Amino acid sequence: MDLAAAADLYRKYADDLAAVRDEQRRRLPGIRAQLDDVEAELTYLRLRELRPSTVVEIGTFHGWSTTWLLSALRDNGVGRLLSYDVVDHVVRSVPEDLAGQRWTFTRGDVRKAQLPVEIDYLFLDAAHSASFARWYIGALFGRLAGIPVSVHDVFHGRRPLPFSEGAVLVRWLTERKIDYFTPSFRRAPETFAALLAVKRELGLDEPIRTGRDNPMVFFDLP
């Protein structure tokens, strides 16, 4: 993922994304949303392009990210989503027709769960502590080669907060020379502005949410 690839995805799936944005706008009053528009849209677009068979979502909260992920799998016509969280608010937010046979939710500490051996896409938005980052780097990254990953709440500023999940993750990526992409307004303002320009060009610029941080990072494991 880089800026050019992200812009191409917006153009390639513009019509489908417009429809999903309308659906999500209608769902928003009933969901306490976490993701901002650009990072949510890029998550949807990346899944559309990659067509993963098994997506693992760690951290659902009220289900805003879950509905974006499920919308991508539905529109692909293939794939399943396995979601994990210590709270189960999400089960009251995801419509039955969207969940279908493609979604499984497991309540509890994911560190004690039996995760699938084969994972094609990993979405992380759970405990934002340094210890949790060290857990998934050791327990998951070490056994998942070459898969795409999204991690939320990394760049709310120019740099991650000290002693946070983001600080541990960015240090790990930097030490291993793994490129990452972020649409963060504060970390990458030029990238954010360029994506907004693409959205205006495509008529996708009316905000769904007011948040503009978009602190997510996207990368592929080596």
C-alpha positions as CSV (number, residue, x, y, z in Angstrom):
1,M,0.0,0.0,0.0
2,D,1.2,3.5,-0.9
3,L,-0.5,6.7,-2.0
4,A,-0.7,5.7,-5.6
5,A,-2.1,2.3,-4.8
6,A,-4.6,3.8,-2.4
7,A,-5.8,6.3,-5.0
8,D,-6.2,3.5,-7.6
9,L,-8.3,1.5,-5.2
10,Y,-10.6,4.4,-4.6
11,R,-11.1,4.8,-8.4
12,K,-11.5,1.1,-9.1
13,Y,-14.2,0.5,-6.4
14,A,-15.8,3.9,-6.4
15,D,-19.3,2.8,-7.1
16,D,-19.3,0.0,-4.6
17,L,-17.6,2.2,-2.0
18,A,-20.3,4.9,-2.5
19,A,-23.0,2.3,-1.8
20,V,-21.2,1.0,1.4
21,R,-20.7,4.6,2.6
22,D,-24.5,5.1,2.3
23,E,-25.1,1.9,4.3
24,Q,-22.6,2.9,7.0
25,R,-24.1,6.4,7.3
26,R,-27.5,4.8,8.0
27,R,-25.9,2.4,10.6
28,L,-23.9,5.1,12.3
29,P,-26.6,6.4,14.7
30,G,-26.8,2.9,16.3
31,I,-23.0,2.3,16.6
32,R,-20.4,4.0,18.7
33,A,-17.9,4.4,15.8
34,Q,-14.1,4.3,16.2
35,L,-12.5,4.4,12.7
36,D,-12.5,7.7,10.8
37,D,-13.6,7.7,7.2
38,V,-10.4,7.4,5.3
39,E,-8.9,4.5,7.3
40,A,-12.3,2.7,7.3
41,E,-12.6,3.1,3.5
42,L,-9.0,2.0,2.9
43,T,-9.7,-1.1,5.0
44,Y,-12.8,-1.9,2.9
45,L,-10.9,-1.2,-0.3
46,R,-7.9,-3.3,0.7
47,L,-10.1,-6.3,1.4
48,R,-11.9,-5.9,-1.8
49,E,-8.7,-6.0,-3.7
50,L,-7.0,-8.8,-1.8
51,R,-10.1,-11.0,-1.5
52,P,-8.9,-12.8,1.7
53,S,-10.5,-16.1,2.7
54,T,-10.0,-15.7,6.5
55,V,-9.9,-12.3,8.2
56,V,-9.2,-12.0,11.9
57,E,-10.3,-8.9,13.7
58,I,-9.0,-8.4,17.3
59,G,-11.0,-5.6,18.9
60,T,-14.6,-4.9,17.9
61,F,-16.0,-2.6,20.5
62,H,-19.4,-1.6,19.1
63,G,-18.8,-3.0,15.6
64,W,-18.0,-0.1,13.4
65,S,-14.9,-1.8,12.0
66,T,-16.7,-5.1,11.9
67,T,-19.4,-3.8,9.6
68,W,-16.8,-2.3,7.2
69,L,-15.0,-5.7,7.1
70,L,-18.1,-7.7,6.6
71,S,-19.3,-5.3,3.9
72,A,-16.1,-6.0,2.0
73,L,-16.4,-9.8,2.3
74,R,-20.1,-9.6,1.3
75,D,-19.2,-7.6,-1.8
76,N,-16.4,-10.0,-2.7
77,G,-18.8,-12.9,-2.4
78,V,-16.1,-14.8,-0.5
79,G,-14.4,-14.9,2.9
80,R,-15.1,-15.2,6.6
81,L,-14.5,-12.9,9.5
82,L,-13.5,-14.1,12.9
83,S,-13.8,-11.4,15.5
84,Y,-12.5,-11.3,19.1
85,D,-13.1,-8.9,22.0
86,V,-13.6,-9.0,25.8
87,V,-16.9,-7.2,25.5
88,D,-19.9,-8.2,23.3
89,H,-21.4,-4.9,22.3
90,V,-20.8,-5.9,18.7
91,V,-23.4,-8.6,18.6
92,R,-26.1,-5.9,19.0
93,S,-24.7,-3.8,16.2
94,V,-24.1,-6.1,13.3
95,P,-27.2,-6.8,11.2
96,E,-28.1,-10.5,10.7
97,D,-28.1,-10.1,6.9
98,L,-24.6,-8.7,6.9
99,A,-23.2,-11.3,9.4
100,G,-24.8,-14.2,7.5
101,Q,-22.7,-17.3,7.5
102,R,-19.5,-15.3,7.1
103,W,-19.1,-14.0,10.7
104,T,-18.0,-15.6,14.0
105,F,-17.6,-13.6,17.2
106,T,-15.7,-14.9,20.2
107,R,-15.9,-13.1,23.5
108,G,-12.9,-13.3,25.8
109,D,-9.2,-12.5,26.0
110,V,-7.8,-13.2,22.5
111,R,-4.5,-14.2,24.1
112,K,-6.2,-17.3,25.4
113,A,-8.2,-18.0,22.2
114,Q,-7.4,-20.6,19.6
115,L,-6.8,-18.5,16.5
116,P,-7.0,-20.1,13.1
117,V,-3.7,-21.5,11.7
118,E,-4.3,-19.8,8.3
119,I,-5.0,-16.0,8.4
120,D,-5.1,-14.0,5.3
121,Y,-5.7,-10.5,6.8
122,L,-5.2,-9.3,10.4
123,F,-7.0,-6.3,11.8
124,L,-5.9,-5.0,15.2
125,D,-7.8,-2.5,17.3
126,A,-7.8,-3.7,20.9
127,A,-5.7,-3.0,24.0
128,H,-3.3,-0.2,23.0
129,S,-0.6,-1.0,25.5
130,A,3.0,-1.8,24.9
131,S,2.5,-5.2,26.5
132,F,-0.3,-6.1,24.1
133,A,1.8,-5.1,21.1
134,R,4.7,-7.2,22.3
135,W,2.2,-10.1,22.6
136,Y,0.9,-10.0,19.1
137,I,4.3,-9.3,17.6
138,G,5.7,-12.4,19.3
139,A,2.6,-14.7,19.1
140,L,1.2,-13.7,15.7
141,F,3.7,-11.9,13.6
142,G,6.2,-14.6,14.2
143,R,4.1,-17.2,12.5
144,L,2.2,-15.2,9.9
145,A,4.5,-14.6,6.9
146,G,3.5,-12.3,4.1
147,I,0.0,-11.3,5.2
148,P,-1.4,-7.8,5.2
149,V,-2.1,-6.1,8.6
150,S,-3.9,-3.0,9.8
151,V,-3.3,-1.5,13.2
152,H,-5.5,1.3,14.6
153,D,-4.7,4.1,16.9
154,V,-1.0,4.4,16.1
155,F,-0.5,8.0,14.8
156,H,-2.8,10.4,16.6
157,G,0.3,12.7,16.5
158,R,3.4,13.0,14.5
159,R,4.8,10.2,16.6
160,P,3.2,7.4,18.7
161,L,2.8,8.1,22.4
162,P,5.8,6.9,24.4
163,F,5.4,3.4,26.0
164,S,2.3,2.7,23.9
165,E,1.3,0.0,21.4
166,G,2.2,2.3,18.6
167,A,5.6,3.0,19.9
168,V,6.4,-0.7,20.1
169,L,5.0,-1.4,16.7
170,V,6.7,1.4,14.9
171,R,10.0,0.5,16.4
172,W,9.6,-3.1,15.4
173,L,8.7,-2.1,11.8
174,T,11.6,0.3,11.6
175,E,14.1,-2.2,12.9
176,R,13.1,-4.7,10.3
177,K,12.9,-2.0,7.5
178,I,9.2,-2.9,6.8
179,D,7.5,-0.1,4.9
180,Y,4.1,1.0,6.3
181,F,1.4,3.4,5.0
182,T,-0.7,5.7,7.1
183,P,-3.4,8.3,6.1
184,S,-2.9,10.0,9.5
185,F,-3.7,13.7,9.3
186,R,-0.9,14.5,11.7
187,R,1.7,12.0,10.7
188,A,1.2,12.3,6.9
189,P,-0.8,15.5,6.1
190,E,0.2,15.5,2.5
191,T,-1.1,11.9,2.0
192,F,-4.3,12.8,3.8
193,A,-4.8,15.8,1.6
194,A,-4.1,13.9,-1.5
195,L,-6.7,11.2,-0.6
196,L,-9.3,13.8,0.2
197,A,-8.7,15.3,-3.3
198,V,-9.3,11.8,-4.9
199,K,-12.5,11.5,-2.8
200,R,-13.7,14.9,-4.1
201,E,-12.9,13.9,-7.6
202,L,-15.1,10.8,-7.2
203,G,-17.9,12.5,-5.3
204,L,-17.1,10.6,-2.1
205,D,-16.1,13.6,0.0
206,E,-19.2,14.1,2.1
207,P,-18.1,13.0,5.6
208,I,-19.7,10.0,7.3
209,R,-18.0,10.9,10.6
210,T,-16.4,14.2,11.8
211,G,-13.2,12.5,12.9
212,R,-10.1,13.4,10.9
213,D,-7.2,11.6,12.8
214,N,-7.1,8.4,10.7
215,P,-4.3,7.0,12.8
216,M,-4.2,3.5,11.3
217,V,-1.1,1.9,9.7
218,F,-1.2,-0.6,6.9
219,F,1.7,-3.0,6.1
220,D,2.6,-6.5,5.0
221,L,4.4,-8.9,7.2
222,P,7.7,-10.1,5.7
